[in-house]
Amino acid sequence: MSFPFRWTPVRVVLALFAWLTFTSWLRPLSLPDEGRYVGVAWEMVRSGDWLVPTLDGLPYFHKPPLFYWITAISLQLFGVGHLSARVAPLLGATLMGAALYLLLRRRADETTGRDAVLVLGSMPFIFAGAQYANLDMLVAGCITATVAAGADAICAMQNREPHHRSLLLCWAFAGLGVLAKGLIGIVLPVAVLGLWLLLSWRPSTIFRMLWWPGPLLMLAVAAPWFLAMQQRFPDFLHYFFVYQHFQRFSQGGFNNVQPFWAYVPAILVLTLPWSLGLWWSARRPEALGSRHLRLSLLMVVWAAVIVVFFSIPKSKLVGYVLPAVPPLAALLAVTWRARLRPARFQALVAGAAVLCVAAIVGVSVADKKTAEPIVAVLKAQRQPGEPVLNVGRYVFDLPLLLQEPDPIPVVSDWRKDVATKSDNWAKELYDAGEFNPALAPQVLIDKTLFRAALCRSSITWVVTNERTRLPELEGYTPIASTPYLDLFKVDLREAHSRAKLCG
C-alpha cells in the first residue's frame, strides 16, 4: 500500500492520537461514568490531596488512582473541559495502538503493523472508547502494552537476542495496569502469555519471564499506593481486593447482568465493518504469514483469554473486553489486505472512519444526561455563599462543572438497608462514607432532614430529579429544567416560603 510520505513509528503514534482526539471535545460528559471518574480526578485538584481519591469529599476506593492522576494533571494544566477530561482514555488508546504496531513491526513487518493500526483506530469500539472517560481504555492500553512487550521479550529469547529491556517494560506496564484497574493488569497478561507459551510447547520460557528485577519493578510501581491506603484506612485492602475484585467477579447481585455469550455479538457489532472479515480469518490460521504462525497463535489466544475471562462473571460491561480488540485488529488487517487491492483497503478505512465519526455525532445529539444547562443558570444567578443541595439521585458531574470548593450535600434515604440494596450511586456514596464517618453526616443528609437543611440559609439552590415526590418544594416553579434535572431557588426572605418551611 502506498502513502505520500514515509511512515515512522513516531508519525504513526502521533497520527493515531490526532485521529482519536478529533471529536473528543464534541459531547458533554456522559453520566454516570464520565461524571463520576472525572469528578474524582477534579476533587484531587480541588483538595490538593492526590493520594486519596474522593467522591463528593468521601474516600472512594472502587478503583486505583492512575486514571485520576492523569486526568487531574490534565484538568490542572488545561482547565475543566470535554477534551481535558478525556486525556487518560486517549493516552490509553494511543498506547494500545503503539504497542500493537511496534510488536508487529518488529516481529512481522512494517506493513502489517501499520495496517493493524489503521484497522484498530477505525473500529467504532476503539474510537468511541478512546473518547469515553472511564478506566476501561486506560487499563486496556496497559494490558496491550504488557502483552506486546512480553511477547517481544519471548521472541527475543528464542532468537537469542537481547531481551531484558522488553522484559522490564513488560513488568513496568503490568504495574501501571494494576494502578489503572487492579489485579487484571497482571492476571490477564500472565494468562495470555502463559497459555501461548504452553500451546507453543515452550513452558520453560515462563520461568525466564520471572527474572527477578521484573517483578520487583512491578511492585515498585504499584505497591506504594496500596500500602499507603492500607496504613491510613485499615479496611482498605479487604474492601478493594476481596469485595471489589473477588466478590464482584464470583458473585451475583451487581448491575449489568448478561448471559455468558453476550460479548461475542457485542464485539462483532462494535468492530464493524472490519468484523465481517472474521470468517475469512478463521479459515486462514496462517494469517500473519507462514513465517509467523506462533505470532498468529498469540493473537488468537490473546483475544480468546480476554473474552472468556470476562464472560465468566454475571455482571458485564462492554468496555471490559477492549483488551481483546488489538489482536483481532491484527488478524483482520492481514485478512482484509489479502482480499482487497490497496485502493479498496484505503476506501474501507475511510468508510470505517466515517462510521466512527457518525457514531460520536449521534451520541452527542442523543445524550441529554448532563448538568451543563443547570450549571450555566447557577453560575449566572447564584451569589457567593449560597448553598447547593443535590436531592434524589446524585448528579456526578455537578460538583465538577460548578467547581465547588466543598462537597455538595446529597439528600436521600441513607438508611443502610435502603442505600446498599442495589449496586448503584447510593451504595457507592454510602461505602465511601464508611471510610470517613466524621464527614459522612455532613455530605449524606437523610431526607427527613431536608427541611432543616433548607432553613439553614436564606437562599438555597436545589438540584433534583424527583420534584414530584418532594413536598418541601410543592408550589415552587423550577428556575431551569432539562429532561433529566430541575433547578429550584428556595428563598426564605419571602414570608410565605419561610412560614411554609421553617414555621
MARVEX-355757 format. One record per residue (C-alpha): z, x, y; residue number from 1. Coordinates in steps of 0.5 Angstrom, whole numbers. Example, Ala and Ser with C-alpha at 12.3 -4.5 7.8 and 13.67 -1.06 7.14 Angstrom:
// MARVEX-355757
c3/c1/c2/resi
16/25/-9/1;
14/27/-2/2;
END
This chain:
// MARVEX-355757
c3/c1/c2/resi
0/0/0/1;
-2/3/7/2;
2/3/13/3;
0/5/20/4;
6/11/20/5;
10/15/15/6;
16/11/13/7;
22/16/12/8;
29/14/10/9;
32/13/17/10;
26/9/19/11;
27/4/13/12;
34/3/14/13;
33/2/22/14;
27/-3/21/15;
32/-7/16/16;
38/-7/20/17;
33/-9/26/18;
30/-15/22/19;
36/-17/19/20;
39/-18/26/21;
33/-21/29/22;
36/-28/29/23;
44/-27/28/24;
45/-29/35/25;
42/-36/35/26;
47/-40/32/27;
55/-41/33/28;
60/-39/28/29;
60/-44/22/30;
66/-47/20/31;
71/-46/17/32;
69/-39/14/33;
66/-35/20/34;
71/-38/25/35;
77/-36/20/36;
75/-29/19/37;
72/-27/26/38;
78/-30/29/39;
83/-26/24/40;
79/-20/27/41;
80/-22/34/42;
87/-23/33/43;
87/-16/32/44;
84/-14/38/45;
89/-19/42/46;
95/-17/39/47;
94/-9/38/48;
96/-10/31/49;
90/-7/27/50;
95/-6/21/51;
97/-14/19/52;
91/-19/19/53;
94/-25/22/54;
91/-32/22/55;
94/-36/28/56;
99/-31/29/57;
102/-31/22/58;
100/-26/17/59;
94/-27/13/60;
93/-24/6/61;
88/-27/3/62;
83/-21/4/63;
84/-14/5/64;
82/-11/12/65;
76/-8/12/66;
72/-14/15/67;
77/-15/20/68;
77/-8/22/69;
69/-7/23/70;
69/-14/27/71;
75/-12/31/72;
72/-6/33/73;
65/-10/35/74;
69/-15/39/75;
73/-10/43/76;
66/-6/44/77;
61/-12/46/78;
66/-18/47/79;
66/-24/43/80;
59/-27/42/81;
55/-29/36/82;
52/-22/35/83;
58/-18/35/84;
62/-23/31/85;
57/-21/25/86;
56/-14/25/87;
60/-13/19/88;
55/-17/14/89;
49/-14/18/90;
52/-7/16/91;
54/-9/9/92;
46/-12/8/93;
44/-6/11/94;
48/-1/6/95;
45/-5/1/96;
38/-4/2/97;
39/3/4/98;
43/4/-3/99;
38/1/-7/100;
32/4/-3/101;
35/11/-4/102;
36/10/-11/103;
29/8/-13/104;
26/13/-8/105;
30/19/-12/106;
29/16/-19/107;
23/12/-19/108;
18/13/-13/109;
18/12/-6/110;
13/6/-6/111;
18/3/-11/112;
24/4/-6/113;
20/1/0/114;
17/-5/-4/115;
24/-7/-6/116;
27/-6/1/117;
21/-11/3/118;
23/-16/-2/119;
30/-16/-1/120;
30/-16/6/121;
25/-22/6/122;
29/-26/1/123;
33/-32/5/124;
39/-31/1/125;
40/-24/4/126;
37/-25/11/127;
42/-31/11/128;
48/-28/8/129;
47/-22/13/130;
48/-26/19/131;
54/-30/16/132;
61/-27/18/133;
65/-27/12/134;
67/-22/7/135;
61/-23/1/136;
56/-19/4/137;
60/-13/6/138;
63/-12/-1/139;
56/-14/-4/140;
54/-8/0/141;
60/-3/-2/142;
58/-5/-9/143;
51/-4/-9/144;
52/3/-6/145;
58/5/-11/146;
53/3/-17/147;
47/6/-14/148;
51/13/-12/149;
54/12/-19/150;
47/11/-23/151;
44/17/-19/152;
50/22/-21/153;
49/20/-28/154;
41/21/-28/155;
43/28/-24/156;
48/30/-30/157;
43/28/-35/158;
37/32/-31/159;
42/38/-31/160;
42/37/-23/161;
48/38/-18/162;
52/31/-19/163;
58/32/-15/164;
56/29/-8/165;
53/23/-11/166;
60/22/-16/167;
64/23/-10/168;
60/18/-6/169;
61/13/-12/170;
68/13/-11/171;
69/13/-4/172;
64/7/-4/173;
69/4/-9/174;
75/5/-5/175;
71/1/1/176;
69/-4/-4/177;
77/-5/-5/178;
78/-5/2/179;
73/-10/3/180;
75/-15/-2/181;
80/-13/-7/182;
79/-11/-14/183;
72/-13/-15/184;
70/-7/-11/185;
72/-2/-17/186;
72/-7/-23/187;
64/-9/-22/188;
61/-2/-21/189;
65/0/-27/190;
63/-6/-32/191;
56/-5/-29/192;
55/3/-30/193;
60/3/-37/194;
55/-2/-40/195;
49/1/-38/196;
51/8/-41/197;
54/4/-47/198;
47/1/-48/199;
43/8/-47/200;
47/11/-52/201;
51/16/-48/202;
58/14/-48/203;
61/21/-47/204;
58/21/-40/205;
63/15/-38/206;
69/21/-39/207;
65/25/-34/208;
65/20/-29/209;
72/20/-29/210;
72/27/-25/211;
79/27/-22/212;
77/28/-15/213;
73/22/-15/214;
79/17/-17/215;
83/21/-12/216;
78/20/-7/217;
78/12/-8/218;
86/12/-8/219;
86/16/-1/220;
81/11/2/221;
84/4/-1/222;
91/5/-3/223;
95/7/4/224;
94/0/7/225;
96/-4/1/226;
102/1/0/227;
104/-1/8/228;
103/-8/7/229;
108/-8/1/230;
113/-4/5/231;
113/-9/10/232;
112/-15/6/233;
116/-15/-1/234;
112/-21/-4/235;
105/-18/-2/236;
103/-15/-8/237;
104/-21/-12/238;
101/-25/-7/239;
95/-21/-6/240;
94/-19/-14/241;
97/-24/-18/242;
96/-30/-14/243;
89/-29/-10/244;
86/-25/-16/245;
88/-26/-23/246;
90/-34/-22/247;
84/-35/-18/248;
80/-32/-23/249;
83/-35/-29/250;
86/-42/-27/251;
83/-48/-24/252;
86/-52/-18/253;
82/-49/-13/254;
76/-51/-9/255;
68/-51/-10/256;
69/-52/-18/257;
62/-52/-21/258;
59/-51/-28/259;
58/-45/-32/260;
51/-44/-31/261;
51/-46/-23/262;
49/-39/-20/263;
42/-39/-24/264;
39/-44/-20/265;
42/-42/-14/266;
39/-35/-14/267;
32/-38/-16/268;
32/-42/-10/269;
35/-38/-5/270;
31/-32/-7/271;
24/-36/-6/272;
18/-34/-6/273;
20/-28/-10/274;
24/-31/-16/275;
17/-34/-18/276;
16/-27/-21/277;
22/-27/-25/278;
18/-30/-31/279;
13/-24/-31/280;
19/-19/-30/281;
22/-22/-37/282;
15/-21/-40/283;
15/-14/-38/284;
21/-10/-39/285;
18/-3/-37/286;
18/-6/-30/287;
19/1/-27/288;
14/4/-31/289;
15/7/-38/290;
18/14/-35/291;
24/10/-32/292;
26/5/-38/293;
33/7/-37/294;
33/5/-30/295;
30/-2/-31/296;
35/-3/-36/297;
40/-1/-31/298;
37/-7/-26/299;
38/-12/-32/300;
45/-10/-34/301;
47/-10/-26/302;
44/-17/-25/303;
47/-20/-31/304;
54/-17/-31/305;
55/-20/-24/306;
52/-27/-25/307;
56/-27/-32/308;
63/-25/-29/309;
63/-30/-23/310;
60/-35/-28/311;
67/-35/-32/312;
72/-38/-26/313;
71/-45/-25/314;
71/-44/-17/315;
64/-41/-15/316;
62/-40/-8/317;
54/-38/-8/318;
56/-31/-4/319;
60/-28/-9/320;
53/-27/-13/321;
50/-23/-7/322;
51/-16/-11/323;
46/-19/-17/324;
40/-19/-12/325;
39/-12/-11/326;
37/-10/-18/327;
33/-17/-18/328;
29/-15/-12/329;
27/-8/-15/330;
25/-11/-21/331;
21/-17/-17/332;
18/-12/-13/333;
15/-8/-18/334;
12/-14/-22/335;
9/-17/-15/336;
6/-10/-14/337;
3/-10/-20/338;
0/-17/-20/339;
-3/-17/-13/340;
-7/-13/-8/341;
-4/-9/-3/342;
-6/-14/3/343;
-4/-20/-1/344;
3/-17/-2/345;
4/-16/5/346;
2/-23/6/347;
7/-25/1/348;
12/-21/5/349;
10/-24/12/350;
11/-31/9/351;
17/-30/6/352;
20/-27/13/353;
17/-34/16/354;
21/-38/11/355;
27/-34/13/356;
27/-35/20/357;
25/-42/19/358;
32/-43/15/359;
36/-40/20/360;
33/-44/25/361;
34/-50/21/362;
41/-49/20/363;
42/-47/27/364;
40/-54/29/365;
44/-58/24/366;
50/-55/24/367;
55/-58/29/368;
61/-56/27/369;
63/-52/33/370;
69/-52/38/371;
64/-49/43/372;
63/-55/47/373;
70/-57/47/374;
72/-50/50/375;
67/-50/55/376;
70/-56/58/377;
77/-53/57/378;
75/-46/61/379;
72/-51/67/380;
78/-55/67/381;
85/-52/64/382;
89/-49/69/383;
93/-43/67/384;
100/-44/63/385;
97/-51/61/386;
99/-51/53/387;
93/-53/48/388;
95/-56/41/389;
91/-57/35/390;
92/-63/32/391;
90/-65/25/392;
85/-60/22/393;
86/-53/24/394;
80/-51/28/395;
79/-44/26/396;
74/-42/32/397;
78/-45/37/398;
83/-39/39/399;
77/-34/38/400;
73/-38/43/401;
79/-39/48/402;
81/-32/47/403;
88/-35/48/404;
94/-29/49/405;
98/-33/44/406;
97/-37/37/407;
95/-44/38/408;
100/-49/35/409;
98/-54/30/410;
101/-61/29/411;
100/-63/22/412;
104/-65/16/413;
108/-59/14/414;
112/-61/8/415;
111/-56/2/416;
108/-61/-3/417;
103/-64/2/418;
101/-58/6/419;
100/-54/-1/420;
97/-59/-6/421;
90/-57/-4/422;
86/-51/-3/423;
85/-52/4/424;
86/-49/11/425;
93/-52/11/426;
95/-48/5/427;
92/-42/8/428;
97/-43/14/429;
103/-45/10/430;
102/-39/6/431;
101/-35/12/432;
108/-38/15/433;
112/-36/9/434;
111/-28/11/435;
114/-30/18/436;
119/-35/17/437;
121/-34/24/438;
115/-35/28/439;
112/-41/23/440;
116/-46/26/441;
113/-45/33/442;
106/-45/30/443;
106/-50/25/444;
109/-56/28/445;
111/-62/24/446;
107/-69/26/447;
114/-72/27/448;
115/-67/33/449;
108/-68/36/450;
111/-73/42/451;
117/-68/43/452;
111/-62/44/453;
107/-67/49/454;
113/-68/53/455;
115/-60/54/456;
110/-59/59/457;
107/-64/65/458;
100/-63/62/459;
98/-61/55/460;
91/-61/52/461;
90/-64/45/462;
84/-62/41/463;
84/-66/35/464;
79/-69/29/465;
83/-75/28/466;
85/-79/34/467;
84/-86/31/468;
91/-84/27/469;
95/-81/33/470;
99/-87/36/471;
101/-82/41/472;
94/-82/44/473;
93/-89/44/474;
90/-91/50/475;
87/-85/52/476;
80/-83/53/477;
77/-76/51/478;
75/-72/56/479;
70/-69/52/480;
67/-70/45/481;
63/-68/39/482;
61/-71/32/483;
67/-66/30/484;
72/-66/35/485;
75/-70/41/486;
79/-66/47/487;
85/-70/51/488;
88/-69/57/489;
95/-71/57/490;
98/-71/64/491;
106/-73/65/492;
105/-73/72/493;
102/-80/71/494;
108/-85/71/495;
105/-89/65/496;
104/-83/61/497;
111/-80/62/498;
114/-87/60/499;
110/-88/54/500;
111/-82/51/501;
118/-79/54/502;
122/-85/56/503;
END
